Amino acid sequence: MPPVTWIVVLNWNGAEDTLACLDSLAGAMSPLCRVLVVDNGSTDASAELIRGAFPGIELLLLPSNGGYAAGNNAGFRRVMELHAEYVIFLNNDTIVDAGFWVPLVETLKENTSAGIAVPKIFYRESADTLWYGGGMVRLSTGLISHVGLRKKDAPEFNCPGSTGYATGCCLAMRCRDFKAVGGFDETFGMYAEDVDLSLRVCSLGLSIAYVPSSMVWHKVSASFHGNAFLKLLKKLVKKNVGVFRLLRKHRAWTGMALYLFMFPLRLAGSFVEVMRVKSSSGSTKQGE
């Protein structure tokens, strides 16, 4: 029997995004590629809406929201019961090409030294602008960043090869490798658990493969209304906590010191970015 790939989509009170994601995944669904939606204790009737729109979808209902890592780990345990050989973790706020999964799985099949395969990811609101074209991580300095962030797509981002880390927005692995590293570290809660997973995969002597022929579009902070400004500030705080936890876990003491030293500048830069986005959102609303 050919190997089966399962795509795990984690949902928490995001039925609208999840339904759009599943619409884009409809062309990928086949006996060789299945989709599992993990509902992380939603309170917005997500499960009913998803079942109504996709009655044949595999749905795992969790009693409460345990966060990104715990939700995806639960999804992994379920697809293992369903005899998965490859698993793709995909954010629910994405849309994909119907065949996006094929280059990822083919890379893992053909390149035995690759432990994770990760696609090229664009902003959903700006289809030719990159959100992720690879990842850079230097624990010694606390540097963690996306390659090509906010740049227009160009030939330089079309070269497959090894990269520093995979983003949890979308990554593919052999199930045996994900099991071998112990899955996502649930102590992170939110942010940096994908970098941690990548580092642990690399500790096994495996690499992270960037596969630009696989393309995904990610809805990144697309809607700024109501208290979204405060939500974004909260997100920035959680992100910094996640990075600090990562540096501490991997004993990157120099990186921790430099990260703390640079924290005020990082915070100021983040605040400027938040204000820019808020101003842009306000201008859009006024023009509607």
Residue, then its C-alpha position, 0 to 999 in steps of 0.5 A: m500500500p502506498p504511504v499515506t500523508w495526513i494534513v493536520v489543521l488546528n482550529w480554535n474559534g476560527a471556523e471562517d479561516t478553517l473553512a477557507c483552508l479546507d476549501s483550498l485543500a479539497g483538491a489535495m484530498s485523496p486516498l493518499c492524502r487525507v485531512l484531519v481537523v483538530d478542534n482545540g476546544s472551540t466555543d464558536a460552534s466551529a465543529e458544527l460548521i466544519r461538519g456541515a460544510f465537510p461532512g466527510i472530514e476527519l475531526l478530532l474534538l479536544p475538550s479545551n485549548g491546550g495551545y499550538a503544540a499540544g493540539n498538533n501533538a494530539g492530531f499527530r497521535r490520531v493520524m498515527e492511529l490512522h496509519a500515517e507515514y507522513v504528516i503535514f502541520l498546516n495553519n488554519d489561516t492558510i490557503v494552498d495550491a491543490g498539489f502543495w503537499v506533493p513536493l514536500v513529501e517527494t523531498l522527504k522520500e528522495n532526500t533521506s538526510a532531510g528531516i523537515a520539508v517546508p514550503k515557500i509562504f506568501y502573505r495571503e493579502s499580497a499574493d506575491t509578497l513573501w512571508y517565509g522563504g527560509g529561516m535563519v537562526r543563530l542561538s549565539t546572538g539570539l537571531i531568529s528571522h525569516v528569509g525574504l520577509r516582506k520582499k516581492d517574490a524573485p528568482e533568488f527565492n526559488c532555489p531549493g536547499s537547506t535552511g535554518y529552521a521551519t515555520g510551524c505555519c506549514l511543515a512536513m515530516r516523516c511520522r517516524d522522525f516526528k515521533a523520534v524527537g518527541g513532537f512539539d515541546e508543549t511547554f512553549g505554549m505559543y511561539a518558538e516551538d517550531v524553531d525548537l522542533s527544527l533544532r531537535v531534528c537537526s540534532l539527529g543529524l537531519s536537515i531542514a529542506y526549503v521546497p519553493s515549488s510548494m506554495v502556501w498563502h498565510k493570513v498574517s494579522a489580516s484583520f485589525h478591528g476592535n481590540a486588535f491593537l491590544k491583541l497584537l501587542k500581547k502577541l509581541v510579548k508572547k513571541n519574545v517570551g517564546v524566544f527567551r524560553l528557546l534560548r534558555k532551553h538550548r543553553a544559549w547563554t550568550g544569546m540570552a544576554l544579547y537578547l536581553f541587551m537588545f530587548p528595548l530596541r526590539l520592543a521599540g521596533s515592534f511598537v513602531e511596526v504595530m503603530r504602522v499597521k494600526s495607522s494603515s488599518g485606520s486609513t483602510k477603514q476610512g476609505e471603505 
